[in-house]
Amino acid sequence: MAGDDRLSALGDDLLRRILYFVPTKEAASTSVLSRRWGSLWRSSGAVNLAVRIHNNEEKCIDYIDYHRDYSYTVERRRQAEEAFFSRRDAFVLAAKAALDAATHVTRLTFRLEADRDQSLIERFLTRCRDWKFNVDVIGDVISHPAARRLEEFRVTAGAVNAFPFQREVYTNVGSYRIHSLSSSETLRVLDLTKCNGLATPSAATFPRLATLRLRLCTMEPKDLQALLDAAPELTTVQLESVFFPAPQTPAGLPHQVGYFGVFSHSTPKVEAPAVVRLCCLAATVLELVLCALESQQSGGDRGTIEIDAPRLRSFRYKGIMRPFLLRSPAPDMAQVDLHFLHDTDELRDHALRNNDKDTTRVLFWQFVQNFTSAKALKLKVNNLKDIAVKGKARQIKLLSAFPNVDRLELEGMHDAASKTAAVAIANLLHCCPVVCDLWFKLSTVPSDTFKESTYGSEFLERKDRLDYDKSVNHFACHRSKAMISLEDGSMDKYDEVSDIPGLSGRSFTCLQNSLRRVALQFRLDKSSFGVRLIKFFAGNAMVLEEMCLDSGNRRLCEHMNLNIEKWIAPSNACFKRKSLTESSWEFSKIPRTTLDSTVDLANSTTGFTVLPLQRK
């Protein structure tokens, strides 16, 4: 029945767990339901503080905003300013009241949002009525006695509709600073967003801290290293869009607050550090995503990153190609995910193209050489030609063996008229002698191509629906026949495809002994590069068991026309070809009962599995 109170029927422990993730204001409001609910939120163990600063509150500080509206009278501005700070004071009092009321607190979170102007959050957290002084809202709250036994501390400060960063950040992105993070015997998770600096006292210790996540933060390397040194059990380090600045203000000359905001004494610019060195001796998971060094001025150095993490098992990097060094071997490395972005610095990119075209290639192979012990390697590059190494002398100098890699993924663009993509693939096959699972995602469009999400959305939706319906009908037609006909004229143009210069005719250890699964995502084009790869692997992979094809769109029917059985090498001793009545074309993720035109395109597959081989 609609009037049943099913929530109250749950046990106290389960209700506390639900309230553990609910904003404190909403959790406290449940106390009006009954006497039982009145104690539940206090004993949930969490205080989740949330505030949203609206556009109309921006008016209160127009006098320090670059977009000041001078139509306001001085008195109205003073009233608006007072209302803004009164709201901030009320937030702090409510936060302390919630901590006072809680019986114990293991989780403390801040969530601050602004409709448009990101600087509102900074002013809300640090500005004072008297512009000569600053306040520390976060510091005041975490210094509360009830917060001394925290296990999770999270701060999220960001604009509601902020556009996500797709490039490395090259400027200060923080909104607040944690001036002193005191020692904690219980803290396990520290998650900060939009933090503009973190000071850790030299004597501070965090013996149980296991997870550190910094997102859209500005952090001096020495401050970050101080935190890493204080956490001997820190196993997971996630740095996303972290900006590493150069020191700008010498000791003894602190930042000052003026009428138009925060400024520093005028001092000569200190040369930016070229290297960021981080030591994470206990880390098993490390992510460096869109992080940047201040040394990356226009046309300048990319900066170097050096990491010492001997226990590392999983590493993820997303950013431009730069000098990178893993200072200690990581013998237990299981998974490496490297996504190299196109360098958008026009001056530096121009210099690379004209003065040293080999720089990107050298940086790539020097970067991946740090992970020769990895078991799974995922690579995404802007263009495959940038990593192709020709000539035996150059290959001996740059290429390294990855003797443990059993899964290799490669994504990138290839030029239809170029032969270097095949060379890049040959390089990787040579370097991975025991790979079992091979996955390619190929495109003729640069990976950084971007269109608005609303671009032709209705037209593309209709087109995808028609393509998908055609593919489903095509599949059903094949499945309903006792034998798949080879006389379909649509197949003929793909039966005879040329070899691949730089790849065909070469012998690779993995093709003879280990490669059992190949997955290819590509769209049919005039170059037929994807089709030629299918022919190459079908004819040369002697222990191949499965091949997966993915159209990358909804036009799966084009890929169904490929008669892969014809390309299996007659000399393949380990396998025999299945009869055509036993061959199967399957959609890889959708049960046959759901193959109809009503399926949700957003959740539908774009690929299928081909099983043309049968072990003797």
TORVEXVEX-170838 format. One line per 3 residues: number of its first residue (from 1); for each residue x, y, z of C-alpha. Coordinates in steps of 0.2 Angstrom, whole numbers. Layout:
N
NUM = X/Y/Z | ...
***
This chain:
616
1 = 0/0/0 | 5/18/-3 | 4/23/15
4 = 15/9/22 | 30/15/31 | 43/3/25
7 = 58/13/30 | 54/13/48 | 53/-6/47
10 = 71/-7/44 | 83/-11/58 | 93/3/67
13 = 110/-2/60 | 103/-1/42 | 95/16/45
16 = 111/23/52 | 120/17/37 | 108/26/26
19 = 109/42/36 | 128/41/36 | 128/47/18
22 = 114/60/20 | 117/79/22 | 116/83/40
25 = 102/96/38 | 91/83/30 | 96/69/42
28 = 92/80/57 | 75/84/50 | 70/65/52
31 = 70/68/71 | 52/75/69 | 46/58/63
34 = 47/49/80 | 57/48/96 | 67/33/88
37 = 72/44/73 | 78/58/85 | 93/48/91
40 = 97/39/74 | 105/53/65 | 115/58/80
43 = 123/41/81 | 125/38/62 | 144/43/64
46 = 143/56/50 | 142/75/49 | 139/80/30
49 = 139/99/28 | 132/106/12 | 129/124/6
52 = 125/132/-10 | 129/150/-14 | 117/157/-26
55 = 119/171/-39 | 110/184/-29 | 123/182/-15
58 = 136/188/-28 | 130/206/-26 | 136/207/-9
61 = 154/207/-14 | 153/217/-30 | 165/229/-23
64 = 180/217/-24 | 174/209/-40 | 181/213/-57
67 = 163/214/-64 | 157/227/-51 | 139/235/-53
70 = 141/253/-48 | 123/256/-48 | 122/249/-31
73 = 123/262/-17 | 136/260/-3 | 122/257/9
76 = 114/243/-1 | 131/235/-4 | 135/235/15
79 = 118/227/18 | 121/214/5 | 139/211/12
82 = 132/209/29 | 119/196/24 | 132/186/15
85 = 143/185/30 | 129/182/41 | 124/167/31
88 = 142/161/32 | 142/163/51 | 126/153/52
91 = 134/139/42 | 148/138/54 | 137/139/69
94 = 126/125/62 | 141/114/58 | 147/116/76
97 = 130/112/83 | 129/96/72 | 146/91/79
100 = 140/95/97 | 125/84/94 | 133/69/87
103 = 138/55/99 | 153/51/88 | 160/56/71
106 = 170/46/60 | 165/55/43 | 165/73/40
109 = 162/81/23 | 160/98/16 | 151/101/0
112 = 151/119/-6 | 143/124/-23 | 141/141/-32
115 = 130/144/-47 | 142/153/-57 | 156/163/-49
118 = 169/151/-42 | 177/165/-32 | 162/165/-21
121 = 167/149/-13 | 184/156/-9 | 177/172/-1
124 = 164/161/9 | 178/151/16 | 192/164/19
127 = 185/182/18 | 181/192/34 | 170/207/37
130 = 186/217/40 | 196/215/24 | 212/217/33
133 = 210/199/40 | 206/182/34 | 196/168/42
136 = 198/149/41 | 181/141/40 | 187/123/37
139 = 200/124/50 | 188/130/63 | 176/116/60
142 = 189/102/59 | 197/108/76 | 181/104/85
145 = 184/91/98 | 171/79/90 | 181/78/74
148 = 197/71/83 | 192/53/79 | 188/56/60
151 = 191/41/48 | 185/50/33 | 187/69/29
154 = 181/75/12 | 179/93/5 | 171/96/-12
157 = 171/115/-17 | 166/118/-35 | 154/127/-47
160 = 138/117/-50 | 139/118/-69 | 158/119/-70
163 = 165/112/-87 | 176/97/-83 | 194/99/-87
166 = 200/90/-103 | 217/97/-103 | 231/98/-90
169 = 229/113/-79 | 242/127/-80 | 236/139/-67
172 = 230/140/-49 | 213/131/-47 | 211/131/-28
175 = 198/140/-18 | 204/137/0 | 219/132/10
178 = 221/120/24 | 233/129/35 | 237/115/47
181 = 232/96/46 | 234/90/63 | 240/72/67
184 = 226/59/67 | 227/41/73 | 211/36/65
187 = 210/45/48 | 209/33/34 | 202/43/19
190 = 207/61/14 | 198/68/-1 | 200/86/-6
193 = 193/95/-21 | 199/113/-26 | 211/114/-12
196 = 224/128/-13 | 238/121/-2 | 240/109/12
199 = 252/112/27 | 257/97/37 | 267/100/53
202 = 284/91/53 | 278/81/68 | 261/76/61
205 = 258/57/58 | 244/48/50 | 247/30/54
208 = 231/23/46 | 229/35/31 | 226/23/16
211 = 218/33/3 | 222/51/-3 | 213/59/-17
214 = 217/77/-23 | 206/84/-37 | 207/101/-45
217 = 220/106/-32 | 236/117/-31 | 249/109/-21
220 = 267/113/-19 | 277/96/-21 | 286/99/-4
223 = 269/100/5 | 262/84/-4 | 278/75/0
226 = 277/80/18 | 259/72/19 | 266/56/10
229 = 280/55/22 | 268/56/37 | 257/42/31
232 = 267/25/31 | 252/15/26 | 246/25/11
235 = 241/13/-2 | 230/23/-14 | 236/40/-21
238 = 224/48/-34 | 230/65/-41 | 218/73/-54
241 = 221/90/-61 | 233/95/-48 | 244/110/-52
244 = 262/110/-45 | 267/128/-44 | 284/136/-42
247 = 288/146/-26 | 283/164/-28 | 284/172/-11
250 = 300/171/-1 | 299/166/18 | 295/181/28
253 = 284/190/15 | 267/182/18 | 252/185/6
256 = 242/201/10 | 223/205/8 | 218/221/0
259 = 203/230/-6 | 203/220/-23 | 207/203/-15
262 = 223/193/-10 | 240/198/-17 | 258/195/-13
265 = 272/207/-11 | 281/211/-27 | 296/200/-28
268 = 307/193/-42 | 299/177/-50 | 308/162/-44
271 = 313/150/-58 | 300/136/-59 | 306/119/-54
274 = 309/107/-69 | 306/91/-59 | 292/85/-47
277 = 299/71/-36 | 287/60/-26 | 291/46/-14
280 = 276/34/-10 | 284/19/-3 | 268/10/2
283 = 258/15/-13 | 250/1/-23 | 238/12/-33
286 = 244/28/-41 | 235/39/-53 | 242/55/-61
289 = 228/63/-72 | 229/80/-80 | 243/86/-68
292 = 254/100/-73 | 270/109/-68 | 272/128/-68
295 = 288/126/-79 | 276/122/-94 | 276/140/-100
298 = 272/143/-118 | 286/135/-129 | 295/130/-113
301 = 300/114/-105 | 286/100/-102 | 293/97/-84
304 = 299/80/-77 | 290/68/-65 | 299/56/-55
307 = 291/43/-44 | 298/31/-31 | 284/18/-27
310 = 292/0/-26 | 276/-8/-21 | 266/-1/-35
313 = 253/-13/-43 | 242/-1/-53 | 247/15/-62
316 = 237/27/-72 | 243/42/-81 | 234/54/-92
319 = 243/70/-99 | 256/75/-112 | 271/65/-116
322 = 285/71/-104 | 300/64/-96 | 295/51/-83
325 = 305/40/-72 | 300/26/-60 | 315/27/-48
328 = 313/10/-40 | 308/-6/-49 | 290/-12/-46
331 = 290/-31/-48 | 272/-33/-44 | 265/-21/-57
334 = 249/-28/-63 | 240/-15/-73 | 247/1/-82
337 = 235/13/-91 | 244/27/-101 | 233/40/-110
340 = 245/52/-119 | 236/69/-125 | 241/80/-139
343 = 251/95/-133 | 241/110/-136 | 255/122/-133
346 = 257/129/-151 | 275/136/-149 | 281/120/-141
349 = 272/109/-154 | 279/120/-168 | 296/117/-161
352 = 294/99/-160 | 287/97/-178 | 301/108/-186
355 = 317/105/-175 | 315/87/-168 | 301/76/-175
358 = 308/61/-165 | 305/69/-148 | 288/63/-145
361 = 292/45/-151 | 307/45/-139 | 297/51/-125
364 = 284/38/-127 | 296/23/-127 | 306/30/-113
367 = 290/32/-103 | 283/14/-106 | 301/7/-102
370 = 297/10/-84 | 284/-3/-84 | 292/-19/-91
373 = 286/-29/-77 | 267/-25/-81 | 255/-39/-84
376 = 241/-28/-93 | 246/-13/-103 | 233/-1/-110
379 = 240/13/-122 | 230/28/-129 | 240/39/-141
382 = 234/53/-152 | 242/46/-168 | 250/29/-171
385 = 263/36/-182 | 270/46/-167 | 276/30/-159
388 = 281/19/-174 | 300/15/-174 | 308/10/-190
391 = 325/3/-193 | 334/-10/-183 | 346/2/-175
394 = 332/13/-169 | 322/-2/-163 | 337/-9/-153
397 = 339/8/-145 | 321/12/-140 | 311/-4/-139
400 = 310/-14/-123 | 303/-31/-120 | 287/-33/-109
403 = 289/-52/-105 | 274/-53/-93 | 261/-43/-103
406 = 246/-55/-107 | 234/-41/-111 | 238/-27/-123
409 = 226/-13/-127 | 230/0/-140 | 219/15/-146
412 = 224/29/-158 | 222/37/-175 | 230/31/-190
415 = 231/40/-207 | 223/31/-221 | 237/33/-233
418 = 251/30/-221 | 260/14/-217 | 267/19/-200
421 = 252/12/-190 | 257/-5/-195 | 275/-2/-190
424 = 268/4/-173 | 258/-12/-171 | 273/-23/-176
427 = 284/-14/-163 | 271/-19/-149 | 269/-37/-155
430 = 288/-39/-155 | 289/-31/-137 | 275/-43/-130
433 = 280/-61/-134 | 267/-69/-122 | 252/-58/-125
436 = 236/-68/-125 | 223/-55/-126 | 225/-41/-139
439 = 213/-26/-141 | 214/-12/-154 | 203/3/-156
442 = 207/12/-172 | 201/28/-179 | 204/40/-194
445 = 199/55/-183 | 210/63/-170 | 206/57/-152
448 = 205/75/-146 | 191/80/-159 | 177/88/-149
451 = 159/92/-154 | 146/100/-143 | 135/86/-135
454 = 119/94/-143 | 127/93/-161 | 114/85/-172
457 = 108/75/-158 | 91/71/-165 | 98/67/-182
460 = 111/56/-175 | 98/47/-164 | 87/43/-179
463 = 103/37/-189 | 109/26/-175 | 92/18/-174
466 = 90/14/-192 | 108/7/-193 | 105/-3/-177
469 = 88/-10/-184 | 97/-15/-200 | 110/-24/-191
472 = 98/-33/-180 | 88/-39/-195 | 104/-44/-204
475 = 109/-54/-189 | 92/-62/-188 | 93/-67/-206
478 = 109/-75/-204 | 104/-85/-189 | 88/-91/-196
481 = 97/-100/-211 | 104/-117/-209 | 119/-112/-219
484 = 127/-94/-221 | 128/-91/-240 | 144/-86/-247
487 = 136/-79/-262 | 131/-63/-254 | 137/-50/-266
490 = 141/-38/-251 | 155/-50/-245 | 164/-50/-262
493 = 173/-34/-260 | 181/-39/-244 | 186/-57/-249
496 = 202/-51/-258 | 211/-38/-247 | 230/-34/-249
499 = 243/-37/-236 | 250/-24/-224 | 267/-17/-227
502 = 277/-17/-211 | 267/-31/-204 | 263/-45/-216
505 = 276/-58/-219 | 284/-55/-202 | 285/-68/-188
508 = 281/-64/-170 | 282/-76/-155 | 265/-71/-148
511 = 257/-76/-165 | 265/-93/-164 | 262/-98/-146
514 = 251/-87/-135 | 238/-75/-144 | 221/-82/-141
517 = 209/-67/-142 | 209/-52/-154 | 197/-38/-152
520 = 196/-25/-166 | 186/-9/-166 | 186/1/-183
523 = 175/8/-196 | 176/3/-214 | 185/15/-225
526 = 194/16/-241 | 210/10/-234 | 202/-6/-227
529 = 216/-6/-213 | 204/-14/-201 | 199/-28/-213
532 = 217/-31/-217 | 221/-33/-199 | 208/-46/-197
535 = 215/-55/-212 | 232/-54/-204 | 227/-61/-187
538 = 216/-74/-194 | 230/-81/-205 | 244/-79/-194
541 = 239/-82/-176 | 241/-101/-174 | 232/-103/-158
544 = 218/-90/-160 | 202/-95/-152 | 191/-80/-153
547 = 190/-63/-163 | 178/-49/-158 | 173/-35/-170
550 = 166/-18/-165 | 160/-6/-177 | 162/9/-165
553 = 144/14/-171 | 128/5/-174 | 132/-1/-192
556 = 137/-18/-186 | 129/-26/-202 | 145/-20/-212
559 = 156/-30/-201 | 145/-45/-202 | 149/-46/-221
562 = 167/-51/-218 | 170/-69/-222 | 184/-72/-209
565 = 183/-91/-212 | 191/-89/-229 | 206/-81/-221
568 = 211/-94/-209 | 228/-102/-213 | 226/-119/-221
571 = 242/-124/-212 | 235/-120/-195 | 239/-136/-185
574 = 231/-132/-169 | 213/-128/-176 | 202/-133/-190
577 = 189/-122/-198 | 171/-125/-192 | 158/-129/-205
580 = 148/-114/-210 | 133/-121/-201 | 142/-121/-185
583 = 150/-104/-187 | 142/-91/-176 | 140/-73/-176
586 = 135/-66/-159 | 131/-49/-151 | 144/-50/-137
589 = 133/-43/-123 | 115/-44/-128 | 105/-60/-126
592 = 96/-66/-142 | 79/-63/-134 | 82/-45/-133
595 = 88/-42/-151 | 74/-31/-157 | 72/-13/-163
598 = 65/-8/-145 | 82/-10/-137 | 89/5/-128
601 = 103/12/-139 | 112/20/-125 | 114/2/-117
604 = 116/-8/-133 | 132/-15/-139 | 142/-9/-155
607 = 151/-26/-157 | 149/-44/-158 | 160/-60/-156
610 = 166/-71/-170 | 170/-89/-166 | 176/-97/-182
613 = 188/-109/-175 | 187/-125/-166 | 201/-134/-157
616 = 205/-151/-164
***
